[in-house]
Amino acid sequence: MQVVGRLHGPEDAPMVVVSGGISSGRFVTRWWPWAVRAGGPVDLDRVRVLAFDLLPDRNDPGVTITTLDQARLLALLLDALGEPRIDALIGASYGGCIGLAFAAAFPGRIGELAVISAAHRAHPAATAVRGVQRRLLAFARDAGREAEGIALARQLAMTTYRTAEEFDLRFSQSPPPAAGGSWPVCDYLIARGEAYADATGADRWISLSDSLDRHSIDPRSIRCPLTVIGFTSDALVPIADSRELASRVPDLRRLIEAPSIFGHDAFLKERELVGRALHDVLNPLTTLQPDEIAA
């Protein structure tokens, strides 16, 4: 397997790694376009961003891989770029788990860390749902119906990414003409599932899902300044875990907790709150100090 990354922004700017959920990758301006852009919270006019593809990729066989393994792959990628140290890492969801693992394993190679919708451990309730998804994926794969299994597993996953409040606001309960027909909310889930079936493979999803559940980092091992952003409605990363992480790290920069109808996906949707937090993390990297002179 080979890890692949992509650089965005000016060569001489502070280096910032950005990593997201298991569906994210090196094309960060595609999956987080409002956050990573010129003039945005992660300002591509002022910082250089490295984003990378998570392993295994779609064509690789299934593997047992941890967030620490992903962090080591990131370190190898930085070695190949000749970058001994990054100024900051912004990690959301699975990317936040990788960020915590990287900070614990390579304390001398990171200046600042911010994690969103991520904590130091996997919650048993989240593992329970992901376990059902993995068994569904394996069953469909072994039955020769992999794409259908991926679509169904994605439908189930979507119900954990968002909140009951958002579903209530978005979808009516107009019944179908007959039993077995499709409700509006089900039509939405079916469409999202079918779209995702073209984007990944069952073995890859099983590997990355399992990796999430293996994630476990001692908060005391995070030596760099840490910003934690959590949402009270997140069903996969309960706010209690974000609070525990924040309470146990040696150098907490800030704990931000907020409500959101978007649940775990709030990092993708809560532009004002998340954008302001990211700006606060990165702005000191690109602001001249009183004794510095710009020529």
N, C-alpha and C positions, 0 to 999 in steps of 0.2 A: 504494500500500500504506500501511496505517496501523498503527502499533505500539500495542498495548493492554496496559496494566498494571493491577495490582490491589494496593491497599494493605491491610495487615493490622496490627493493633496500635494502641496509643495514639498520638495525634497528636504529643505532645510528647516522645516517646522517641527515642533514637538511630536514625538511618535505616540499615537494612541491606538490601542487594539480595541476593536468592537466585535462582540460576539453575541449571538442571539439564541433562539430556540432551536430545536432539532431540525426545523425546516429551513433554517438560515444558512448562509454561506458567504463566499467571498464577495458576492455582488451586493454589498450592504446598502448601496443607494437604491436598490430595488425593493428589498424587504423592509427597510426603515427610511424611506425617502424624505420624510419631513424632518427627521432628526439629523441625518448625516447628509449635509448639502452645503454649498457655499452660502454663508450667512446664517446657517442654521445653528441649533444648539451644539452639535458637533460640527464646527465651522471648517469646511474644507479649504477656506482661504487662509486659515490660521493654524491648523494642525494637519499632520499627515496620519492617515488612518490605514491600519492594516486589518483586513478581515480575511477569514480563511474558511475553507470547507471542512466540515466535520467528517471524521472517518468512523466507520467504513462508508465508501460511496455506494451508489446504487448498484454497481456491477460487482462489488466485492462480496465474498461469502460472509455469512454472519460470524461475528467474533464477540468475545467477552472483552469489553473495553471500559475503562473507568474515566472519570473526569480528570484524574491525575495523569492517565495516559494521554488524554487530549492536551493537557497542559504541557506535557513533555514534547508532544508534537509541535506545539506552538513555540517552545524553546528552540527546537531544531530549525523551525522556519526562521526565527529571529537570528540564529547562528548563520544560516545561509545568506541572510541579508546583511550580515556584519553589524547587527544591532545588539550590543551587550545589555542594553537596558531600555525599557519603555517608560515613558513619562506617566502614562495612565492606561488603565484597562476599564472599559465600560462593558459590563456583561448583563444580559437580561435572560431570565429563565435558565435554560441549560447553559447558556453562555456565562451567566453569573456563577454557576457552579464551577465551570472551568476557571473563571477568574479567581475564585477562592482557592482552588487547588493550585493554580499557578503562583499566587501570592504565598501560599504555605510552602511550596516546594522550592521557589526561587525568590526568596525575600530580597536579594540584592539586585534583582532585575526589574523591579517595578516601583514606580514612585507613588502612585495613587490608584485606588480601586473603588469603583462604584458598582453595586449590584442591585438589580431591579427584579422583583418577583422571583427571588432566589434566596436560599438559605444554606446553612452548613450541613443539612441532612435532608433525606427524603422522608416525608410524613407517611405513616402507615396507610392513611386513607387514600393518599395519592397512589401509593404502591398497589393498593387493592384494585383501583380502576385500571391502572396500566397493566396489571397482571391479566385482567380480563381481555384487554386489547391484544396482548401478546398471544394468549391462547387462541383467540379468534384469528389472528394473523397466521399462526402456525397451522391451525385446522384448515383454513382456506388454501394456504400454500400447498399442503400435503394432499388436498383434494383436487389440485389442479385449477383452482379458482382464485388465484392470488389477487387479481385486480379487484374482484368483488369483496374479498376479505379486507383489503386495504380501505376500500370505500366505506365498509361498515365500521371498521375500527376508527376511521376518521370521524364518522358521524358521532360515535360514542365520545371520542375525544373532545369534539366541539361543545358538547354539553358540559364539560368540565372547565373549558377555557372562559366561558362567559357566565352570566348570573341569571337567576330566575327572574329578577327584575327586568333585565334587558330583553329576555325572551317575551315577557308579558307586554312590554312596550312595543315590540316590533311585530308581533304576530297575533292575528285574531284566532278565535277558536271556532270559526265557521266549519261545521262538520262536512265531510265529503258526502256525496249522495248515498253511498252504501258502505257497509262494513268492509274493511280492507282497503278502502280508498286512502288517499294521502291528504294529510292536514297541511296547512301552510307552513308550519314550522318544520314538518318532515320534508316538504319539498326543498326547503332551504338546506337542511342537513344532507339530503341526497345529492344535491348539486355540489356542495362543498366536498363531499366524499368522493364523488366521481372525478372532480378536478384533481384531487390529491392523488388518486390512483395512478395518474400519469407522471407524478413527480417523484415517486420513491418506490422502493421494493420492500417486500415483507421482511427479508433478512436484515436489511439496514434498519428498518424501524424497530424490529425486535432488539437489535443490538443497542441502539441509542436509548430506547425505553428502559432496557435493563440497566444501562449505564446510569441513568437518572436515579434508579432505585439503589444502586451501589454507592452513590455519592455520600461521603461522610468526611467532614473536615473538622478538626479541633479549632474552634474560633481563636483560641489563645495563640495559634501558630500564625495568625495573620498580623504581620508586624507593620505593614504600611498603613497610612491613613485610609479609613474605610467609610464610605457613604452607603447606607442601606435604605432602599426605597421599597416599601411594602404597601399592599392594599388590603383593607379590612374585609373585602369581599372575595379574596383569592381562595378558591377551594383547594388548589394544589399546593400552595405554599401559605399555610395559615399565618396570620399576622403574629401569632404568638411565637412562631419560629423566627420571624424577622426580628422581633424584640429580643429573643434569647441570643441570637447572633450578635446583635448590637451591644447587648449587655456584657458579653464575654470577650470581645476583642480588646486588645491593649490600647489601640489608638482609633477610637471612633470619631470620625469627623462629624457625622450627622446621621440621625435616624429620621426618616420622613415616612409617615404613615398617613394614608388618606382613604376615604371611601371612593368607590367607583362602581358603576353599573357594569363595567367591562371585565371584572374579575381578574383572572390570571393574564388576560390579554391587555390589561390596562397600559402596559409599557408601550404597546403599539397604538393606543387610542387616546390616552390622556396627554395630549400635546402640550398644554400649558404647564401643568405640574411637572411632568417629566422633563420637558424642554428647559424649564427654569432650573431644575436640579442639575441637569447635565451642564448647563452654562456655568453654574456656580462651581462645579467640579473642575471644569477645564479652563475657565477664564484666567485663573492665576498662572497657568502655564504660558499664556500668550500676552500677559500684561507686563510692561516694563516696570522694573523696580526703580525707586527714587535715584539710585546711584548709577543707573544704566542710561546710555545715550543711544538713540536710534540715528543711524547715518543714512 
